[in-house]
Each structure stands twice: as C-alpha cells, then as structure tokens.
Amino acid sequence: MRLTWTVVLAAVVSTVALSSAGWAEDGALEAVKKAGVIRIGTTGDYLPYSIKGPDGKLVGADIEMGEDLAAALGVKAEFVPTTWKTLLDDFKGGRFDIVVGGVTITPERAEAGDFSIPLDHDGKRPIVRCTDKEKFASLAAIDQPSTRVVVNPGGTNERFAREQLKNAQLAVWPDNRTIFERIADGSADVMVTDGIEVTLQAVRHPGVLCPAAVNDSFTHFDKAYLLRRDPALKQAVDAWMGQALASGKWQHALDTAMH
C-alpha cells in the first residue's frame, strides 16, 4: 500500500524550503557541503529501490532520487556499498551520511540517526510458487516442519522469520538478488519479505512466483531514508522529499523501477 499525502504534507513542503538560510552552520549538512559530496549508503540488492546490475552500475528508484537529492543540495552523490547485515555498524562507523534503498524504520536504526519523512508504507508478505499460493495462506500454514523458508541475512526479513517461524526449516541465502530463484527452482518454498518486493518478483516471474493468498500483510511499517543526526540535514532532506512526494517525482521513479 502506498502512502496517501494530504494537507499535512503540503504544510511540510510549504513551511520548509531547500534554502541554506535555514541550515545550521555546523554538523552533518555543513560537512557535506564543505566536502562537496554526500555519501549515500545502499545495499544494491533490493529492487525497485537499489540494485547493482551485471555491469556494476547501480540503478533503481533510490539511486535516481539520491542523485536528485545531491543536486538539490549542490553536491555530488557518492554511493557507498553496504549489506543489510553490516548496514547499522557501517552507519555508526561514519561510512556514509545517509542510507537509502528500501530502509525500514526500526527502533535500533532510529537510535543511531534521524529518519526522513516516510516515502512508502509496506508490510511483510509471503511469496511462493504459484502452485502453492493457497497452501501457504497464513502464518500458521507456513510455520510447519515441512516448509522450507529462505531469508536474506541481517535485515528485517531474517528477524521476522526467526521471531515468527519457530517450526519451519529456515535457510539463509546470502545474495538477495538471486534468492527468489531458490523458490522458483524448488530449493525453497517460501520467502516472507516486503510486499513491494513480492509484487515485483511476481511480475518478473509470471506464472512461476505468486503472492501467497494471505488476507493481509503480516506486519505494517514505513520506509524512509536514514540520516546522520543533524537537524539541519533532516530539515533539508525532508523538504526535498516532501516536494518529491507532492510533485509525483518519487512515485514516477518508483513506478519506472518496477518495470
């Protein structure tokens, strides 16, 4: 489900401008502007947000938007690779100024930095072979000793599986770019992941992979950009994001990356 932006967003956009007059004279934003570069952490393994292609080039909605943000701040974008397993430690270690690429808001991440205003709303859903979409139509149906569940390491998918699936067989697959092939080729039965990824992979594997016929998402959460803690940086990013949401720029980038 996508977020619906109303008068509240319009108020944010109208009251916060992308103007250096409102920015602090020190902190993360000032450091970014002095360096002339904003370092953007991303895993490069999560369509439609961020994916590294065979040629090594990063593409996706958040790659396009990261470039746009850098231009709005008057600096260059430098994309820094990370993984879901090391993302938080890399962020705390100062490897990048912001993190993009389908980042879910969690308490642990919120303790380490600021989050931008949300850019999307989602929830965990199961993806299965189309022949099994009625078989795995509930969490209880999935959580059986005979069910082979596959997860990518270190992120909210693995956390959900370990917390909620106590009886199913759990296997960790290290490459999120190829993990869905494990279900398609019969090596695994289910992956529980973000709904947008379920939709995208079903489109990319027509007649092979399908969303399981669950009544609703198992969880509900927001996605946003994780920022170094600095009120000036948050103000600037929120203003830029608010404009991108209100104008449809973000939605266009997301829709383009879905195809």
Backbone as CSV, one residue per row, in Angstrom:
resi,resn,N_x,N_y,N_z,CA_x,CA_y,CA_z,C_x,C_y,C_z
1,MET,0.844,-1.196,0.000,0.000,0.000,0.000,0.873,1.237,0.000
2,ARG,0.592,2.183,-0.873,1.363,3.421,-0.937,0.785,4.457,0.022
3,LEU,1.618,5.347,0.483,1.151,6.407,1.365,0.278,7.388,0.611
4,THR,-0.723,7.931,1.281,-1.558,8.987,0.721,-1.134,10.296,1.350
5,TRP,-0.720,11.252,0.519,-0.183,12.526,1.021,-1.249,13.598,0.894
6,THR,-1.564,14.236,2.031,-2.673,15.189,2.100,-2.179,16.552,2.529
7,VAL,-3.062,17.252,3.240,-2.759,18.622,3.628,-1.543,18.693,4.538
8,VAL,-1.330,17.650,5.349,-0.184,17.656,6.258,1.111,17.764,5.467
9,LEU,1.240,16.982,4.392,2.437,17.041,3.561,2.575,18.401,2.914
10,ALA,1.475,18.939,2.429,1.519,20.256,1.800,2.046,21.297,2.776
11,ALA,1.655,21.150,4.041,2.121,22.098,5.050,3.625,21.965,5.272
12,VAL,4.110,20.702,5.283,5.549,20.482,5.450,6.314,21.126,4.313
13,VAL,5.831,20.900,3.088,6.521,21.428,1.920,6.529,22.950,1.920
14,SER,5.417,23.534,2.322,5.304,24.984,2.250,6.097,25.695,3.344
15,THR,6.306,25.008,4.480,6.965,25.677,5.597,8.460,25.418,5.665
16,VAL,8.939,24.367,4.937,10.364,24.047,4.959,10.904,24.163,3.549
17,ALA,11.812,25.086,3.311,12.347,25.318,1.959,13.767,24.804,1.860
18,LEU,14.167,24.421,0.656,15.547,23.999,0.407,16.429,25.235,0.245
19,SER,16.622,25.932,1.329,17.404,27.159,1.303,18.470,27.094,2.371
20,SER,19.697,27.452,2.039,20.777,27.382,3.006,20.584,28.366,4.143
21,ALA,19.662,29.298,3.992,19.432,30.290,5.043,18.938,29.639,6.320
22,GLY,18.224,28.500,6.195,17.678,27.843,7.372,18.581,26.773,7.927
23,TRP,19.734,26.525,7.324,20.577,25.430,7.760,21.548,25.878,8.859
24,ALA,21.924,24.893,9.661,22.894,25.165,10.720,24.265,25.428,10.111
25,GLU,25.117,26.079,10.861,26.454,26.413,10.378,27.461,25.283,10.637
26,ASP,27.038,24.220,11.315,27.938,23.105,11.557,27.126,21.817,11.499
27,GLY,27.764,20.689,11.800,27.063,19.429,11.774,27.192,18.724,10.434
28,ALA,26.385,17.676,10.268,26.494,16.797,9.101,26.255,17.526,7.796
29,LEU,25.231,18.359,7.735,24.930,19.052,6.480,26.061,19.984,6.087
30,GLU,26.583,20.702,7.050,27.692,21.606,6.754,28.913,20.832,6.269
31,ALA,29.163,19.663,6.856,30.288,18.834,6.437,30.100,18.338,5.007
32,VAL,28.864,17.957,4.687,28.552,17.512,3.320,28.809,18.632,2.326
33,LYS,28.351,19.816,2.654,28.503,20.943,1.737,29.973,21.356,1.584
34,LYS,30.734,21.269,2.667,32.150,21.600,2.591,32.910,20.579,1.739
35,ALA,32.527,19.312,1.883,33.194,18.255,1.114,32.754,18.258,-0.342
36,GLY,31.560,18.794,-0.596,31.027,18.797,-1.953,30.492,17.441,-2.378
37,VAL,30.319,16.538,-1.415,29.880,15.167,-1.698,28.957,14.703,-0.580
38,ILE,27.868,14.042,-0.947,27.054,13.355,0.048,27.236,11.859,-0.165
39,ARG,27.678,11.168,0.881,27.948,9.735,0.813,26.659,8.980,1.120
40,ILE,26.214,8.196,0.162,24.922,7.528,0.244,25.134,6.025,0.334
41,GLY,24.842,5.451,1.484,24.969,4.008,1.660,23.783,3.282,1.056
42,THR,24.048,2.161,0.396,22.968,1.354,-0.180,23.451,-0.067,-0.398
43,THR,22.550,-1.040,-0.266,22.943,-2.443,-0.386,23.042,-2.901,-1.834
44,GLY,22.344,-2.222,-2.736,22.413,-2.592,-4.140,21.864,-3.967,-4.454
45,ASP,20.904,-4.430,-3.631,20.347,-5.765,-3.862,18.830,-5.816,-3.698
46,TYR,18.199,-4.664,-3.754,16.772,-4.620,-3.428,16.013,-3.803,-4.462
47,LEU,15.516,-4.484,-5.480,14.609,-3.835,-6.419,13.268,-3.595,-5.744
48,PRO,12.584,-2.499,-6.050,12.878,-1.495,-7.074,13.697,-0.304,-6.568
49,TYR,14.229,-0.413,-5.351,14.888,0.738,-4.741,16.340,0.903,-5.186
50,SER,17.104,-0.194,-5.132,18.539,-0.101,-5.412,19.057,-1.477,-5.817
51,ILE,19.654,-1.560,-6.990,20.180,-2.847,-7.452,21.437,-2.608,-8.279
52,LYS,22.435,-3.444,-8.065,23.651,-3.380,-8.871,23.520,-4.375,-10.018
53,GLY,23.631,-3.879,-11.229,23.497,-4.721,-12.403,24.764,-5.503,-12.691
54,PRO,24.710,-6.390,-13.687,25.883,-7.184,-14.079,27.079,-6.321,-14.474
55,ASP,26.783,-5.118,-14.945,27.865,-4.207,-15.343,28.420,-3.410,-14.171
56,GLY,27.891,-3.664,-12.962,28.367,-2.968,-11.783,27.686,-1.643,-11.523
57,LYS,26.788,-1.242,-12.420,26.106,0.043,-12.272,24.898,-0.091,-11.354
58,LEU,24.745,0.882,-10.459,23.591,0.923,-9.575,22.416,1.601,-10.274
59,VAL,21.242,0.981,-10.171,20.021,1.572,-10.708,18.901,1.369,-9.687
60,GLY,17.777,2.030,-9.914,16.632,1.896,-9.025,16.099,3.245,-8.604
61,ALA,14.923,3.236,-7.980,14.264,4.483,-7.596,15.117,5.316,-6.651
62,ASP,15.742,4.678,-5.665,16.520,5.445,-4.688,17.871,5.878,-5.226
63,ILE,18.352,5.231,-6.262,19.576,5.711,-6.906,19.264,6.997,-7.671
64,GLU,18.161,6.972,-8.408,17.739,8.185,-9.120,17.461,9.321,-8.145
65,MET,16.770,9.000,-7.042,16.427,10.044,-6.088,17.655,10.517,-5.310
66,GLY,18.616,9.629,-5.074,19.853,10.051,-4.411,20.615,11.068,-5.236
67,GLU,20.659,10.836,-6.546,21.291,11.810,-7.439,20.537,13.137,-7.406
68,ASP,19.210,13.051,-7.356,18.387,14.254,-7.328,18.600,15.025,-6.024
69,LEU,18.693,14.309,-4.917,18.943,14.958,-3.628,20.288,15.669,-3.640
70,ALA,21.305,15.000,-4.147,22.629,15.617,-4.200,22.596,16.907,-5.002
71,ALA,21.902,16.885,-6.141,21.794,18.091,-6.968,21.071,19.199,-6.213
72,ALA,20.022,18.827,-5.462,19.282,19.829,-4.697,20.144,20.466,-3.613
73,LEU,21.094,19.692,-3.079,21.986,20.214,-2.041,23.210,20.903,-2.633
74,GLY,23.378,20.808,-3.942,24.521,21.433,-4.590,25.813,20.663,-4.427
75,VAL,25.704,19.333,-4.279,26.890,18.495,-4.119,26.784,17.291,-5.057
76,LYS,27.800,16.458,-5.053,27.785,15.235,-5.843,27.367,14.052,-4.975
77,ALA,26.759,13.042,-5.616,26.379,11.822,-4.905,27.491,10.786,-5.030
78,GLU,27.877,10.208,-3.902,28.831,9.096,-3.893,28.147,7.909,-3.218
79,PHE,27.870,6.856,-3.989,27.179,5.694,-3.446,28.198,4.729,-2.844
80,VAL,27.946,4.366,-1.583,28.868,3.526,-0.825,28.201,2.178,-0.567
81,PRO,28.829,1.074,-0.970,28.197,-0.237,-0.782,28.167,-0.666,0.678
82,THR,27.088,-1.336,1.046,26.963,-1.933,2.372,26.094,-3.181,2.216
83,THR,25.828,-3.867,3.315,24.934,-5.022,3.304,23.909,-4.831,4.414
84,TRP,22.818,-5.590,4.341,21.816,-5.482,5.403,22.408,-5.900,6.749
85,LYS,23.320,-6.852,6.716,23.922,-7.337,7.960,24.835,-6.306,8.592
86,THR,25.544,-5.523,7.761,26.527,-4.567,8.287,26.052,-3.121,8.236
87,LEU,24.858,-2.895,7.709,24.373,-1.529,7.464,24.463,-0.641,8.704
88,LEU,23.952,-1.117,9.820,23.900,-0.271,11.009,25.293,0.014,11.551
89,ASP,26.141,-0.994,11.579,27.516,-0.775,12.049,28.269,0.166,11.111
90,ASP,28.062,0.005,9.800,28.706,0.904,8.842,28.233,2.338,9.043
91,PHE,26.942,2.494,9.298,26.373,3.828,9.514,26.955,4.447,10.788
92,LYS,26.985,3.674,11.862,27.531,4.177,13.121,29.018,4.499,12.992
93,GLY,29.685,3.769,12.093,31.104,3.985,11.887,31.429,5.165,10.987
94,GLY,30.388,5.854,10.495,30.591,7.060,9.717,30.948,6.837,8.263
95,ARG,30.598,5.669,7.713,30.946,5.395,6.318,30.096,6.186,5.337
96,PHE,28.908,6.611,5.756,28.056,7.400,4.877,27.203,8.385,5.658
97,ASP,26.641,9.340,4.905,25.832,10.401,5.513,24.359,10.030,5.576
98,ILE,23.892,9.271,4.581,22.516,8.795,4.580,22.502,7.360,4.053
99,VAL,21.423,6.650,4.350,21.242,5.300,3.833,19.916,5.256,3.083
100,VAL,19.941,4.729,1.859,18.739,4.602,1.038,18.650,3.174,0.515
101,GLY,17.517,2.842,-0.079,17.393,1.540,-0.722,16.382,0.627,-0.084
102,GLY,15.224,1.164,0.332,14.192,0.333,0.939,14.403,0.116,2.423
103,VAL,14.883,1.147,3.126,15.209,1.030,4.551,13.940,1.160,5.397
104,THR,13.665,0.130,6.176,12.517,0.144,7.079,12.867,0.890,8.364
105,ILE,11.936,1.681,8.854,12.130,2.367,10.131,12.032,1.343,11.256
106,THR,13.111,1.222,12.031,13.127,0.335,13.203,13.671,1.102,14.392
107,PRO,13.358,0.678,15.617,13.869,1.377,16.801,15.388,1.415,16.856
108,GLU,16.046,0.310,16.459,17.512,0.267,16.513,18.126,1.289,15.563
109,ARG,17.574,1.400,14.381,18.093,2.376,13.424,17.777,3.796,13.871
110,ALA,16.596,3.995,14.461,16.216,5.324,14.926,17.096,5.795,16.076
111,GLU,17.669,4.861,16.823,18.594,5.233,17.899,19.920,5.740,17.355
112,ALA,20.262,5.303,16.131,21.567,5.630,15.564,21.563,6.926,14.764
113,GLY,20.404,7.358,14.303,20.332,8.560,13.488,18.915,9.057,13.358
114,ASP,18.711,9.979,12.447,17.377,10.506,12.167,16.797,9.805,10.944
115,PHE,15.486,9.716,10.878,14.818,9.242,9.679,14.140,10.422,8.988
116,SER,14.162,10.390,7.670,13.405,11.373,6.898,11.914,11.096,7.070
117,ILE,11.084,11.995,6.533,9.666,11.684,6.475,9.500,10.404,5.649
118,PRO,8.509,9.572,5.960,8.342,8.309,5.234,8.084,8.530,3.747
119,LEU,8.605,7.620,2.934,8.376,7.684,1.499,7.475,6.568,1.009
120,ASP,7.247,5.546,1.835,6.375,4.454,1.427,5.903,3.697,2.663
121,HIS,4.791,2.985,2.510,4.244,2.142,3.576,4.140,0.728,3.032
122,ASP,4.502,-0.263,3.851,4.559,-1.629,3.349,4.294,-2.606,4.488
123,GLY,4.487,-3.884,4.211,4.316,-4.920,5.220,4.879,-6.228,4.722
124,LYS,5.194,-7.128,5.647,5.743,-8.426,5.282,4.655,-9.339,4.710
125,ARG,4.975,-9.937,3.548,4.066,-10.859,2.896,4.862,-12.038,2.342
126,PRO,4.218,-13.199,2.182,4.936,-14.349,1.642,4.843,-14.437,0.120
127,ILE,5.950,-14.838,-0.503,5.960,-15.143,-1.926,6.285,-16.626,-2.070
128,VAL,5.575,-17.290,-2.980,5.673,-18.740,-3.132,5.572,-19.099,-4.613
129,ARG,5.755,-20.378,-4.934,5.420,-20.814,-6.284,3.915,-20.695,-6.470
130,CYS,3.509,-20.344,-7.666,2.086,-20.092,-7.918,1.219,-21.306,-7.584
131,THR,1.759,-22.491,-7.732,1.003,-23.700,-7.408,0.739,-23.838,-5.912
132,ASP,1.486,-23.081,-5.087,1.350,-23.170,-3.627,0.690,-21.949,-3.003
133,LYS,0.127,-21.054,-3.817,-0.356,-19.795,-3.250,-1.523,-19.981,-2.280
134,GLU,-2.315,-21.028,-2.447,-3.393,-21.298,-1.489,-2.891,-22.123,-0.309
135,LYS,-1.838,-22.895,-0.517,-1.296,-23.761,0.539,-0.714,-22.942,1.681
136,PHE,-0.045,-21.834,1.350,0.641,-21.031,2.365,-0.099,-19.709,2.587
137,ALA,-1.368,-19.812,2.925,-2.238,-18.632,3.009,-2.333,-18.047,4.411
138,SER,-1.490,-18.494,5.322,-1.468,-17.929,6.674,-0.104,-18.186,7.288
139,LEU,0.191,-17.469,8.360,1.465,-17.665,9.053,1.530,-19.074,9.635
140,ALA,0.403,-19.561,10.149,0.372,-20.909,10.722,0.631,-21.967,9.653
141,ALA,0.108,-21.745,8.457,0.316,-22.705,7.373,1.779,-22.745,6.937
142,ILE,2.446,-21.611,7.019,3.867,-21.546,6.664,4.729,-22.177,7.748
143,ASP,4.369,-21.945,8.992,5.209,-22.374,10.115,4.998,-23.860,10.435
144,GLN,5.366,-24.715,9.475,5.273,-26.158,9.623,6.652,-26.778,9.399
145,PRO,6.936,-27.900,10.050,8.265,-28.518,9.925,8.651,-28.881,8.493
146,SER,7.677,-29.078,7.639,7.970,-29.463,6.259,8.235,-28.263,5.342
147,THR,7.979,-27.046,5.823,8.116,-25.853,4.983,9.545,-25.342,4.998
148,ARG,10.084,-25.098,3.817,11.450,-24.579,3.670,11.369,-23.078,3.390
149,VAL,11.752,-22.298,4.384,11.704,-20.840,4.287,13.113,-20.319,4.030
150,VAL,13.257,-19.433,3.061,14.557,-18.854,2.749,14.544,-17.369,3.096
151,VAL,15.653,-16.885,3.637,15.762,-15.464,4.015,17.126,-14.929,3.608
152,ASN,17.211,-13.625,3.394,18.498,-12.960,3.220,18.992,-12.517,4.596
153,PRO,20.305,-12.490,4.805,20.832,-12.281,6.155,20.866,-10.824,6.610
154,GLY,20.601,-10.650,7.905,20.938,-9.408,8.569,19.889,-8.321,8.629
155,GLY,18.795,-8.449,7.902,17.789,-7.391,7.862,16.503,-7.775,8.560
156,THR,15.450,-7.035,8.255,14.166,-7.274,8.909,13.514,-8.569,8.452
157,ASN,13.864,-9.075,7.251,13.306,-10.351,6.809,13.781,-11.501,7.701
158,GLU,15.081,-11.530,7.964,15.609,-12.596,8.820,15.064,-12.459,10.241
159,ARG,14.970,-11.244,10.732,14.440,-11.046,12.083,13.001,-11.546,12.177
160,PHE,12.187,-11.202,11.188,10.798,-11.659,11.214,10.738,-13.179,11.203
161,ALA,11.507,-13.811,10.314,11.457,-15.271,10.200,11.880,-15.945,11.502
162,ARG,12.931,-15.440,12.134,13.420,-16.070,13.366,12.465,-15.843,14.534
163,GLU,11.759,-14.731,14.522,10.820,-14.452,15.608,9.488,-15.159,15.431
164,GLN,9.039,-15.310,14.190,7.677,-15.777,13.937,7.581,-17.216,13.425
165,LEU,8.655,-17.742,12.874,8.615,-19.081,12.279,9.519,-20.012,13.073
166,LYS,8.954,-20.607,14.101,9.723,-21.431,15.033,9.818,-22.885,14.587
167,ASN,8.910,-23.325,13.729,8.853,-24.730,13.352,9.336,-25.001,11.933
168,ALA,9.238,-24.019,11.070,9.640,-24.200,9.676,11.157,-24.346,9.564
169,GLN,11.606,-24.955,8.469,13.031,-25.047,8.173,13.490,-23.691,7.630
170,LEU,14.494,-23.119,8.257,14.957,-21.784,7.875,16.355,-21.873,7.267
171,ALA,16.500,-21.341,6.051,17.798,-21.330,5.384,18.144,-19.900,4.991
172,VAL,19.390,-19.505,5.230,19.859,-18.169,4.884,20.574,-18.232,3.533
173,TRP,20.128,-17.392,2.605,20.750,-17.288,1.288,21.429,-15.933,1.206
174,PRO,22.745,-15.882,0.929,23.492,-14.631,1.086,23.236,-13.562,0.037
175,ASP,22.694,-13.919,-1.121,22.540,-12.959,-2.222,21.065,-12.660,-2.460
176,ASN,20.633,-11.470,-2.039,19.226,-11.116,-2.198,18.823,-10.964,-3.661
177,ARG,19.799,-10.794,-4.549,19.498,-10.633,-5.971,19.079,-11.948,-6.614
178,THR,19.509,-13.074,-6.042,19.183,-14.378,-6.625,18.312,-15.240,-5.717
179,ILE,17.915,-14.700,-4.587,17.210,-15.509,-3.593,15.867,-16.044,-4.100
180,PHE,15.203,-15.310,-4.952,13.886,-15.745,-5.411,13.971,-16.928,-6.365
181,GLU,15.140,-17.123,-6.959,15.342,-18.303,-7.806,15.314,-19.574,-6.967
182,ARG,15.613,-19.473,-5.685,15.557,-20.647,-4.811,14.133,-21.172,-4.700
183,ILE,13.172,-20.271,-4.716,11.770,-20.699,-4.686,11.357,-21.200,-6.057
184,ALA,11.725,-20.463,-7.092,11.334,-20.832,-8.453,11.850,-22.209,-8.844
185,ASP,13.091,-22.554,-8.418,13.651,-23.848,-8.821,13.320,-24.983,-7.856
186,GLY,12.520,-24.683,-6.826,12.078,-25.721,-5.909,13.008,-25.992,-4.752
187,SER,14.089,-25.200,-4.602,15.022,-25.403,-3.494,14.456,-24.899,-2.169
188,ALA,13.500,-23.986,-2.235,12.811,-23.451,-1.060,11.337,-23.280,-1.413
189,ASP,10.518,-23.097,-0.388,9.080,-22.986,-0.611,8.541,-21.571,-0.458
190,VAL,9.102,-20.816,0.482,8.521,-19.524,0.861,9.624,-18.536,1.202
191,MET,9.380,-17.278,0.887,10.145,-16.181,1.465,9.140,-15.141,1.949
192,VAL,9.327,-14.660,3.160,8.497,-13.580,3.682,9.321,-12.307,3.592
193,THR,8.843,-11.367,2.796,9.591,-10.147,2.553,8.625,-8.981,2.383
194,ASP,9.150,-7.806,2.049,8.309,-6.628,1.897,7.357,-6.801,0.718
195,GLY,6.140,-6.315,0.887,5.115,-6.501,-0.126,5.501,-5.990,-1.497
196,ILE,6.222,-4.870,-1.558,6.602,-4.317,-2.853,7.547,-5.260,-3.592
197,GLU,8.397,-5.973,-2.839,9.304,-6.933,-3.453,8.540,-8.165,-3.931
198,VAL,7.538,-8.574,-3.176,6.681,-9.685,-3.594,5.997,-9.355,-4.919
199,THR,5.427,-8.159,-5.004,4.746,-7.733,-6.232,5.705,-7.714,-7.411
200,LEU,6.876,-7.139,-7.213,7.849,-7.020,-8.292,8.335,-8.384,-8.776
201,GLN,8.652,-9.272,-7.858,9.161,-10.582,-8.251,8.081,-11.441,-8.921
202,ALA,6.835,-11.264,-8.520,5.740,-11.974,-9.192,5.607,-11.501,-10.637
203,VAL,5.794,-10.203,-10.856,5.756,-9.661,-12.218,6.921,-10.192,-13.039
204,ARG,8.070,-10.340,-12.408,9.272,-10.786,-13.114,9.311,-12.295,-13.327
205,HIS,8.471,-13.026,-12.605,8.396,-14.484,-12.758,6.929,-14.886,-13.013
206,PRO,6.334,-14.410,-14.106,4.906,-14.666,-14.342,4.592,-16.156,-14.448
207,GLY,3.554,-16.571,-13.710,3.143,-17.960,-13.727,4.014,-18.881,-12.913
208,VAL,5.105,-18.356,-12.348,6.031,-19.166,-11.555,5.975,-18.770,-10.085
209,LEU,6.174,-17.472,-9.795,6.109,-16.964,-8.432,4.872,-16.101,-8.259
210,CYS,4.206,-16.264,-7.117,2.985,-15.508,-6.825,2.964,-15.087,-5.356
211,PRO,2.255,-13.996,-5.040,1.982,-13.705,-3.636,1.102,-14.809,-3.062
212,ALA,1.421,-15.282,-1.879,0.528,-16.241,-1.230,-0.794,-15.557,-0.908
213,ALA,-1.860,-16.339,-0.872,-3.217,-15.783,-0.730,-3.550,-15.461,0.726
214,VAL,-2.734,-14.622,1.350,-2.988,-14.200,2.732,-4.027,-13.080,2.735
215,ASN,-4.726,-12.941,3.849,-5.766,-11.911,3.945,-5.175,-10.511,4.044
216,ASP,-4.004,-10.391,4.663,-3.389,-9.083,4.871,-1.901,-9.294,5.115
217,SER,-1.147,-8.219,5.066,0.266,-8.289,5.409,0.420,-8.739,6.863
218,PHE,1.499,-9.444,7.129,1.759,-9.909,8.494,2.184,-8.763,9.408
219,THR,2.803,-7.745,8.841,3.233,-6.571,9.599,2.916,-5.321,8.782
220,HIS,3.082,-4.168,9.409,2.906,-2.882,8.723,4.007,-1.941,9.187
221,PHE,4.655,-1.251,8.243,5.761,-0.380,8.603,5.974,0.669,7.526
222,ASP,6.779,1.664,7.868,7.134,2.731,6.931,8.580,2.572,6.486
223,LYS,8.871,3.087,5.295,10.222,3.156,4.771,10.623,4.619,4.657
224,ALA,11.901,4.880,4.894,12.411,6.251,4.864,13.910,6.201,4.633
225,TYR,14.551,7.359,4.598,15.999,7.440,4.499,16.565,7.642,5.900
226,LEU,17.626,6.914,6.214,18.308,7.051,7.497,19.407,8.086,7.353
227,LEU,19.425,9.081,8.238,20.316,10.237,8.120,21.221,10.365,9.337
228,ARG,22.418,10.886,9.124,23.237,11.291,10.264,22.437,12.288,11.100
229,ARG,22.587,12.185,12.403,21.758,13.010,13.284,22.221,14.461,13.243
230,ASP,21.411,15.283,12.587,21.685,16.709,12.446,20.375,17.366,12.026
231,PRO,19.798,18.236,12.848,18.518,18.862,12.499,18.539,19.559,11.150
232,ALA,19.666,20.151,10.797,19.747,20.856,9.515,19.680,19.888,8.344
233,LEU,20.354,18.750,8.470,20.303,17.750,7.397,18.902,17.180,7.270
234,LYS,18.270,16.878,8.392,16.904,16.348,8.345,15.948,17.362,7.727
235,GLN,16.095,18.607,8.094,15.221,19.646,7.551,15.368,19.727,6.029
236,ALA,16.602,19.687,5.555,16.842,19.785,4.116,16.304,18.572,3.371
237,VAL,16.568,17.378,3.908,16.102,16.154,3.243,14.582,16.056,3.281
238,ASP,13.980,16.421,4.403,12.518,16.380,4.493,11.866,17.344,3.505
239,ALA,12.453,18.512,3.352,11.900,19.484,2.408,11.986,18.950,0.986
240,TRP,13.144,18.412,0.648,13.328,17.837,-0.694,12.393,16.661,-0.924
241,MET,12.300,15.751,0.072,11.428,14.588,-0.061,9.966,14.997,-0.129
242,GLY,9.583,15.976,0.674,8.204,16.454,0.630,7.829,16.965,-0.745
243,GLN,8.735,17.688,-1.377,8.482,18.189,-2.729,8.410,17.048,-3.738
244,ALA,9.293,16.054,-3.574,9.301,14.912,-4.491,8.020,14.097,-4.374
245,LEU,7.506,13.965,-3.181,6.252,13.241,-2.970,5.065,14.028,-3.517
246,ALA,5.022,15.307,-3.211,3.892,16.136,-3.627,3.821,16.302,-5.141
247,SER,4.982,16.376,-5.792,5.012,16.593,-7.240,4.837,15.315,-8.039
248,GLY,4.954,14.162,-7.378,4.876,12.888,-8.082,6.226,12.382,-8.570
249,LYS,7.299,13.113,-8.294,8.627,12.701,-8.764,9.041,11.366,-8.153
250,TRP,8.808,11.216,-6.843,9.155,9.957,-6.192,8.340,8.812,-6.771
251,GLN,7.042,9.001,-6.929,6.185,7.939,-7.441,6.593,7.547,-8.856
252,HIS,6.961,8.526,-9.664,7.393,8.238,-11.034,8.673,7.411,-11.026
253,ALA,9.620,7.759,-10.150,10.862,6.994,-10.064,10.586,5.562,-9.615
254,LEU,9.667,5.395,-8.673,9.323,4.064,-8.186,8.614,3.243,-9.260
255,ASP,7.654,3.862,-9.937,6.915,3.152,-10.980,7.835,2.749,-12.125
256,THR,8.771,3.610,-12.485,9.722,3.297,-13.556,10.582,2.110,-13.174
257,ALA,11.022,2.073,-11.922,11.890,0.989,-11.464,11.144,-0.339,-11.329
258,MET,9.818,-0.286,-11.275,9.022,-1.506,-11.132,8.880,-2.236,-12.463
259,HIS,9.275,-1.613,-13.559,9.069,-2.228,-14.870,10.401,-2.529,-15.559
